[in-house]
Amino acid sequence: MKKKALLILGIAVIFSLCIAPKIQAQSQEIDRSMNHYDHLVLKGSYDSIANMFTADAELKGENQTPIVGREQIRKLLRSFKDANVLKYETYPRHTLFGGDSAIQSGSYMQVVRIENGDTLELAGQYEATWIKENGKDWMLKKMYTHHYRNLKEENYINTLPDNSIAKQFGKTILKKGSKQASALLTQLIKDTATNYLKEAEFNRIGYSFLNMDKKEEALRIFEVNTQLFPTSWNAFDSYGEALLKYGYKEQAIKIYQKSVALNPNNENGKKVLQQLR
């Protein structure tokens, strides 16, 4: 009986060792696909976005009738051509796999300047169903979104788990200042077994502080994010945006230049630099 149990355990271990790398690789593929989706939204490349959906895909927003079929999705996306997307980011949280399909859930934020000149700053949750067509590319089968009311009304920091390093840093900087928050951060990043670190969460908290007009706290959050993730073009892009908002033009130029150097396809960064020059 003992030998049988050990045999079963051994098979289970071998199975998990074989499957885990495959799932990790697939997860990275989907993350890259989602990043590409974000990039296309930011550029306003709506035809290319539509091509990421399957022919019979479904797109649905909160309290909206589902849009079914790639061409209907393309038609809908083209209707937004007069909107200027200033920021669009997704933050995946969970991905569940089943063969050549996967369901990814997470949150997103977007800043859009609409035709009349008003700026909308929205956030929400999304659920994306991906399938691997012909064993090659991951395609979107379904995309469901649920909007919050407005980023300016969203207390994002309280939605994060307590072991989020971004949350602990953000709360400390609000209550005790930058010096104590930095000291805490040094301790937290030594214990990633208990706490976890995510670039996207620092970024979102930074925007929350911007919306609350917490100048010093917002600038510090974005600066720390570039220090923690020095190869992230998006972290530098966000920091540049915050610097520009508060009138630090020369410093903003340097930060945007760094962002574009890290990602030559950063159209927003190139556009801002052109305007500043």
C-alpha positions as CSV (number, residue, x, y, z in Angstrom):
1,M,0.0,0.0,0.0
2,K,2.9,2.3,0.9
3,K,4.7,1.6,-2.3
4,K,1.5,2.2,-4.3
5,A,1.0,5.6,-2.6
6,L,4.6,6.5,-3.3
7,L,4.2,5.5,-6.9
8,I,1.1,7.7,-7.3
9,L,2.9,10.6,-5.6
10,G,5.8,10.2,-7.9
11,I,3.6,10.2,-11.0
12,A,1.8,13.3,-9.7
13,V,5.1,15.1,-9.2
14,I,6.4,14.2,-12.7
15,F,3.0,15.3,-14.1
16,S,3.2,18.7,-12.4
17,L,6.8,19.2,-13.4
18,C,5.8,18.6,-17.1
19,I,2.6,20.7,-17.0
20,A,3.8,23.7,-15.0
21,P,6.3,25.0,-17.6
22,K,3.8,24.7,-20.4
23,I,1.1,26.6,-18.4
24,Q,3.7,29.3,-17.5
25,A,4.7,29.6,-21.2
26,Q,1.1,29.9,-22.2
27,S,0.4,32.5,-19.6
28,Q,3.3,34.6,-20.8
29,E,2.0,34.3,-24.4
30,I,-1.5,35.6,-23.3
31,D,0.1,38.4,-21.3
32,R,2.0,39.4,-24.4
33,S,-1.2,39.3,-26.5
34,M,-3.0,41.4,-23.9
35,N,-0.1,43.9,-23.9
36,H,-0.4,44.1,-27.7
37,Y,-4.1,44.7,-27.4
38,D,-3.4,47.6,-25.0
39,H,-0.8,49.0,-27.4
40,L,-3.4,48.9,-30.3
41,V,-6.0,50.6,-28.2
42,L,-3.6,53.4,-27.3
43,K,-2.7,53.9,-31.0
44,G,-6.4,53.8,-32.0
45,S,-5.6,50.9,-34.4
46,Y,-9.2,49.7,-34.4
47,D,-9.0,47.4,-37.5
48,S,-6.0,45.7,-36.0
49,I,-7.9,45.3,-32.7
50,A,-10.8,43.7,-34.5
51,N,-8.4,41.2,-36.1
52,M,-7.4,39.9,-32.7
53,F,-11.0,38.6,-32.3
54,T,-12.3,35.3,-33.8
55,A,-14.8,35.5,-36.6
56,D,-17.6,34.7,-34.2
57,A,-16.3,36.6,-31.2
58,E,-18.5,38.4,-28.7
59,L,-17.8,41.9,-27.2
60,K,-20.0,43.0,-24.3
61,G,-19.9,46.0,-21.9
62,E,-22.0,46.5,-18.8
63,N,-25.7,46.9,-19.5
64,Q,-25.0,46.7,-23.2
65,T,-26.3,44.3,-25.9
66,P,-23.5,41.9,-27.0
67,I,-21.8,42.7,-30.2
68,V,-21.3,39.4,-32.1
69,G,-18.9,38.8,-34.9
70,R,-15.5,40.3,-35.9
71,E,-17.0,42.6,-38.5
72,Q,-19.6,44.0,-36.1
73,I,-16.9,44.5,-33.5
74,R,-14.8,46.3,-36.2
75,K,-17.8,48.6,-37.0
76,L,-18.3,49.4,-33.4
77,L,-14.6,50.2,-32.8
78,R,-14.5,52.5,-35.8
79,S,-17.2,54.6,-34.3
80,F,-14.7,55.7,-31.7
81,K,-12.3,57.2,-34.2
82,D,-12.9,60.7,-33.0
83,A,-11.9,59.9,-29.4
84,N,-8.3,60.4,-28.4
85,V,-7.0,57.6,-26.1
86,L,-4.4,59.2,-23.8
87,K,-3.9,56.1,-21.6
88,Y,-5.0,52.5,-21.7
89,E,-3.6,49.7,-19.5
90,T,-4.8,46.3,-18.4
91,Y,-3.8,44.5,-15.2
92,P,-4.2,40.7,-15.4
93,R,-4.9,39.0,-12.1
94,H,-5.9,35.4,-12.9
95,T,-5.7,33.1,-15.9
96,L,-7.4,29.7,-16.0
97,F,-6.4,27.2,-18.7
98,G,-8.4,24.4,-20.3
99,G,-6.6,22.8,-23.3
100,D,-6.2,25.5,-26.0
101,S,-8.4,28.0,-24.3
102,A,-8.0,30.3,-21.3
103,I,-10.0,32.8,-19.3
104,Q,-8.1,35.8,-18.1
105,S,-9.6,38.3,-15.6
106,G,-8.2,41.5,-14.3
107,S,-8.8,45.3,-14.2
108,Y,-8.1,48.1,-16.6
109,M,-7.9,51.9,-16.6
110,Q,-8.2,54.4,-19.5
111,V,-8.0,58.1,-20.0
112,V,-9.9,59.3,-23.1
113,R,-10.4,62.8,-24.6
114,I,-13.7,62.8,-26.3
115,E,-14.9,64.9,-29.3
116,N,-16.1,67.9,-27.2
117,G,-12.7,68.2,-25.4
118,D,-13.8,66.6,-22.1
119,T,-11.5,64.0,-20.5
120,L,-12.9,60.8,-19.1
121,E,-10.9,58.8,-16.6
122,L,-12.4,55.4,-16.2
123,A,-11.5,52.1,-14.6
124,G,-13.1,48.7,-14.4
125,Q,-12.9,44.9,-14.5
126,Y,-12.6,42.7,-17.6
127,E,-12.8,39.0,-18.4
128,A,-11.3,37.8,-21.7
129,T,-11.7,34.3,-23.1
130,W,-8.8,33.4,-25.4
131,I,-8.6,30.4,-27.7
132,K,-5.6,29.2,-29.7
133,E,-6.6,29.0,-33.3
134,N,-4.9,26.4,-35.5
135,G,-2.5,25.7,-32.6
136,K,-0.8,29.0,-33.3
137,D,-2.1,32.4,-32.3
138,W,-4.2,33.3,-29.2
139,M,-7.4,35.0,-30.3
140,L,-10.1,36.7,-28.4
141,K,-13.3,34.7,-28.3
142,K,-15.1,36.9,-25.7
143,M,-14.4,40.2,-24.0
144,Y,-16.6,41.4,-21.2
145,T,-16.0,44.7,-19.4
146,H,-17.5,46.3,-16.3
147,H,-17.0,50.0,-15.6
148,Y,-16.5,51.7,-12.3
149,R,-18.1,55.1,-12.2
150,N,-14.9,57.1,-12.5
151,L,-11.3,56.9,-11.5
152,K,-11.7,60.2,-9.6
153,E,-14.3,58.5,-7.4
154,E,-12.4,55.2,-7.1
155,N,-10.5,54.5,-3.9
156,Y,-8.3,52.0,-5.7
157,I,-5.7,51.5,-2.9
158,N,-8.3,49.9,-0.7
159,T,-9.2,47.3,-3.3
160,L,-5.7,45.7,-3.1
161,P,-4.7,42.8,-0.8
162,D,-2.9,43.6,2.4
163,N,0.3,41.9,1.3
164,S,0.6,44.2,-1.7
165,I,3.8,46.1,-1.4
166,A,2.3,49.0,-3.4
167,K,-0.6,49.2,-1.0
168,Q,1.6,49.2,2.1
169,F,3.9,51.8,0.6
170,G,1.0,54.0,-0.6
171,K,-0.8,54.0,2.7
172,T,2.4,54.7,4.6
173,I,3.4,57.6,2.4
174,L,-0.1,59.2,2.9
175,K,0.0,58.8,6.7
176,K,3.7,59.1,7.6
177,G,5.5,60.6,4.7
178,S,8.0,59.6,2.0
179,K,10.9,58.9,4.4
180,Q,9.1,56.3,6.5
181,A,7.5,54.8,3.3
182,S,10.9,54.4,1.7
183,A,12.3,52.7,4.9
184,L,9.3,50.3,4.9
185,L,9.8,49.6,1.2
186,T,13.3,48.5,1.8
187,Q,12.1,45.9,4.3
188,L,9.1,44.7,2.3
189,I,11.1,43.9,-0.9
190,K,13.3,41.6,1.2
191,D,10.3,39.4,2.0
192,T,8.6,38.5,-1.3
193,A,7.6,35.2,0.2
194,T,5.0,37.1,2.3
195,N,4.5,40.2,0.2
196,Y,4.3,40.7,-3.6
197,L,5.4,43.4,-5.9
198,K,3.5,44.6,-9.0
199,E,4.5,47.5,-11.3
200,A,0.9,48.0,-12.3
201,E,-0.3,48.5,-8.8
202,F,2.2,51.3,-8.1
203,N,1.1,52.8,-11.4
204,R,-2.6,52.8,-10.5
205,I,-2.0,54.2,-7.0
206,G,0.1,56.9,-8.6
207,Y,-2.9,57.9,-10.8
208,S,-5.2,57.7,-7.8
209,F,-3.0,60.2,-6.0
210,L,-2.9,62.4,-9.1
211,N,-6.7,62.5,-9.2
212,M,-6.7,63.5,-5.5
213,D,-4.1,66.1,-6.3
214,K,-1.6,64.6,-3.9
215,K,1.4,66.1,-5.7
216,E,4.3,64.9,-3.6
217,E,2.9,61.5,-3.0
218,A,2.0,61.0,-6.7
219,L,5.4,62.0,-7.9
220,R,7.2,59.8,-5.3
221,I,5.1,56.8,-6.2
222,F,5.8,57.2,-9.9
223,E,9.5,57.8,-9.3
224,V,9.8,54.7,-7.1
225,N,8.1,52.6,-9.8
226,T,10.8,53.6,-12.3
227,Q,13.4,52.6,-9.7
228,L,11.8,49.2,-9.0
229,F,11.2,48.6,-12.7
230,P,14.0,50.4,-14.6
231,T,13.3,48.6,-17.9
232,S,9.6,49.5,-18.0
233,W,8.9,52.2,-20.6
234,N,5.3,52.5,-19.2
235,A,6.6,53.4,-15.7
236,F,8.7,56.2,-17.1
237,D,5.8,57.3,-19.4
238,S,3.5,57.7,-16.3
239,Y,6.2,59.5,-14.3
240,G,6.7,61.9,-17.2
241,E,3.0,62.6,-17.3
242,A,2.9,63.4,-13.6
243,L,6.0,65.7,-13.8
244,L,4.4,67.5,-16.7
245,K,1.1,68.0,-14.9
246,Y,3.0,69.8,-12.1
247,G,5.1,72.0,-14.4
248,Y,8.4,70.2,-14.3
249,K,8.9,70.4,-18.0
250,E,12.7,69.8,-18.3
251,Q,12.6,66.8,-16.0
252,A,9.5,65.5,-17.8
253,I,11.4,65.7,-21.2
254,K,14.2,63.6,-19.8
255,I,11.8,61.0,-18.4
256,Y,9.8,60.8,-21.6
257,Q,13.1,60.4,-23.6
258,K,14.0,57.4,-21.4
259,S,10.5,55.9,-22.0
260,V,10.8,56.2,-25.8
261,A,14.4,54.8,-25.7
262,L,13.0,51.8,-23.9
263,N,10.1,51.4,-26.3
264,P,10.5,53.2,-29.7
265,N,6.8,52.3,-30.3
266,N,5.6,54.5,-27.5
267,E,3.5,56.8,-29.7
268,N,2.2,58.8,-26.8
269,G,5.7,59.5,-25.5
270,K,6.9,60.6,-28.9
271,K,3.8,62.8,-29.4
272,V,4.4,64.6,-26.0
273,L,8.1,65.1,-26.7
274,Q,7.2,66.7,-30.1
275,Q,4.8,69.0,-28.5
276,L,7.2,70.0,-25.7
277,R,9.9,70.8,-28.2
